[in-house]
Amino acid sequence: MPKKTTSIPVNTMTDEFGGDIAIEKTTIDDLHLIQEAEQSHRHDRHSFFLLERGTVHIDIDFQTYKLEASSVIYLHPDQVHRTRIVDHATVSSWAINNENLNPDYLNLLESLTPAKPLVLTNETFSLISEAVSLALKFSERKADKLYHSLLKDSTNALIALVISLYTAEATSTDKLSRFDTITKAFRELLERSYTRVKRPAEYAQRLNISTSYLNECVKNTTGHSVSHHIQQRVVLEAKRLLYYSDKSVKEISAELGYDDYPYFSRLFTKVTGMTALAFRTKNRD
């Protein structure tokens, strides 16, 4: 059973670096060498991992992913994860906070979440590896007058490379239909507002469209209604808190914006097929 906490742990990726940007390359032959990563946690930064050698199994929001060389993955600060298996892995990682991240990249990263691992071609892997090596060299030049600018710019360049890989697999922004554009705007608004705004009509009002048109756009694009997405986002956060903290169901209900605790309990059961306490017991066993 995971160690109980009052909230989901947040690991700081910058302690060793003394700043808001972190970059390193690590070789890990034994998972026990990275005990922090074995425990479920969030990061305090947008983080990226390039697996150069070996295999890594990682749980991200109750989904298990297998990363094999050569692949890259992006993790949003909201995502809870833990490393399960490491087999002779060499990993380059870089992390950055919102203040140092290019604002345009921040919007793109929000739209990518959740992101799955990407397997890289030899050419792309070589390009990113070279960019990582350059950024690592910059990170060692702390005496340079423009040290922070060098580190910030090189890290943002790495992030731009990764974003371009993810977006290349998705529909090009200039080809987005009206339905796609509205659905994207709804998802971004939902991520910012799900603890406060629960009704589809409120989202439609904030997007300056009718509720029926919002539903039409979202259902056409995703196959699910606006209500479905609201409920799924709330329940995902509830699952995180049930598994990774020892807060009571009533406390979690209040944290997610439900004063009516019985209603929240019924909603969780409806969406997951089990009560909140049953979910906690099942996943902690």
N, C-alpha and C positions, 0 to 999 in steps of 0.2 A: 504494500500500500504506500502511495506517495506520502511524503512528510506533509502534515497539515500546515497550512498557512492561512493568514487572514486575507490574503489577496494573491493574485498570480504574481510570482517572482519576476522582476525585471532585471536582467543582467546588463551591466554597463560594459560596452565593448571598447571603452577608451581609457581605462585606468592606466594601462601601461604606456599610453601615448601622450597623456597630458593635454589633450585637446578634444575637439569635437569631431575629428575625422580619424578613423582607425584603418590601418592596412597592414596585413602580415601574411606570411606564408608559413604553414605548419605541416610537419610530417607526423602522423599519428598511427602507431602500430597497435595501440591498445586503448580501448574506450575508457578504461579507468584512469588514463592520463588526463582526461578532460571531464572530471566529475561534475562540474557545473553543467555541462552540456547534456548529461544523462538525466538531469532533473528538468521537468517541464518548466518553461520560462518564456518570457518575451524579451526582445532586445530593446534598448532605448534609442535605437537608430534604424534607419533603412539599411538592411544588410544584404550582402551579395557573397555567394560562395562559388568558387571555381574549383571543381574537383579535377585535379591533374593526374592523379594516379589512385588506383584502388577502388573500393566500393564503400558507400555509406548508406545506411537505412535511417530515414528520419521521419518522425511523426509530426504532421502539421495540421492542427485543428481536426484531429481524429481521422486523418487520412495518412497512410503510410506510403512513402515514396522511396524508391531505390535509385540512388545516384551512382552512375558508373562513369569512369574516365572516358571521354572528356565531356563534362557537362557543367552547366551553370544554373543557379537558382537564385531568385530574389525573394526575400522575406520582408513583409511589411511590419512595422513596429507593433501593430495590433495582433499579429498572428502568434499563437502559442505553439511551441514546438519542443521536441527533445530528440537527441541523437540516440538511436537504439543499437546500431551495429556499425562498427568501423573495421574495415579490413585493409590494413597497409595503405592508408590514404595520405596523399599529399594535397592539401587544400590551401588555396589563396583566398583570403577574405578581405572585404573592405566594407566600411560602414560610415554613414554620414547623417548628421541631424538636419532638420528642416531648414535651419538658418543658413547652412552652407550648401544645401542642395539647390541647384538651378530651379527656379520656380516653375518653369515649363516642364522640367523633368518630374517634379512633384505631381503635377496633374496627370501626367502619363502613367506614373507608377500607381496612383490611386485607381486608375482604370484597369491596370493589369492584375490587381489583387482579386482572388488568389492566383498566384503564378505557379505553374508546374515546372519541373526541371526541363531544361532544353539540352538536347544532345548536339554537340558542336561538330562541324566539319573540321578536317585537319587545318584548313586555311584559316577558318575563324578562330579555332583554338590557338593557333600560332599568333594571330593578331592580338587576341586578348592577353595571352601570356606575356607578349612583349610589352604591352601597355601596363600590365601589373608590375613587371620588372622595373620599368621606368618610374612608376609611382613609388615603388619600394625604395628606389635610390633617392628620390626626392624626400621621402620621409626620414632619411638618415641625415639630411643636410640642414639640421636645426639651426646652425649658425648663420645661414643665409638670410639676408635682409628680407627677402620676399618668400621665406620658407612657407608660410601659411598659404600664400597665393599659389605657389607651385603645387602644394599638396591638394588644395581645394580644386584647382583646375584639372589636375591629372586624375583625381578621383571622379570628378564630374564627367570627364571624357570616358572613363571606364563605364560609368553608369549609362552614358549615352549609347555606347556600343551594345550594352546588354538590352536596353530598351528597344533599340533598333531591331535586335534579333526577335524579341517578343512581338513587336508590332508587325514585323514582316509576316508572321504567321496569322495575323488577324486582318480584318478588313481595313483597307487604307482609309485614313480619316477623311480624305477628300471624296471618298466613294460612299460614305455613310448615308443611308437613307434618312428621311425625316423620322421614321420609327426608331432607327438605331440611335440617332442623336438624342431624342427625348428619353429613350431607355437609359442611355449613358448618363444623362443629366439626373435622372431619377435615382440611379444607383449611387451616384456621388452624393446626392442630397440625403439618401437613406443612410449612408455610412456616417454622415455627420449628425443625423437627427433621430436615429431609431430609438434612443432611450426617452425621447420627449414626444415625438410625433408618431402616432400609431394608425391614424385613419388615412385611407387613400385620398379622400377629398382634400385633406390638408396638404398632401404632397402636390396634388394637381393645382391647388390654389397658389402654392409657392412657385410652381413652374408656369403659371399663367395660362393653363389649359383646363379643359373640362375633365372631370373624373372619368367619364366614359372614354374620352380620347386617350387619356393616360393609360387606362387599362388595355385599350386596343393596341397601343404602341408596344407596351411591355409584353403583352401576351403574344403578339405577332413575332416579336424578336426572341423571346425566351421560352415561350410555351407555357408560361405561368402568369397568374394574375399579380397585381400589385400587392394585394393582401398576402399572397403566398410569400413574396419576397420579404415583406415586413416581418412576418412571423418567423421565417427561416433565419433572418438576421438576429432577431431577438433570442431565439432558441439557441443559436450557435454561441452567443455570449453567455447564455445561461449554462450551457454544457461546459464551457471553459471554467466558469466560476464554480460549478458543482464538482468538477474533477480536480481543479487545481487550488481550491481554497476550502476552508471549513466553514464558510458562511452558511447560515441557515437558508432554507428555501425562501422564507419570508424576507430575509435580508436581501437576497438576490432579486426577489420580486420588486422590492422597493428601489434597488439600485438600477433596475432596468425600466423604471418608470411606471410600475403597476402598484397603485395603492390598494387595489382589490386583489388581495393575495389568492383567494379561491379561484378567481378568474384566470390568473396567471398559471396556477397549478393545472387547471383544465386545459389551457392552451398548450402547455408543455406536453401533457399526456396525449392530446389530439395530434400534435405534430410528430412526436417521437414514438408513440405507441406504448409508452411506459411512464410511470410517475417520475417526478424529479428525484425522489429518494431512491427509487429502484434503479434509475440511471446511475446515480452516484455509487450505489452498492455494487452494481454489475461491473462498472469500469474501474473500481478501485480494488476489486478482488484479484 
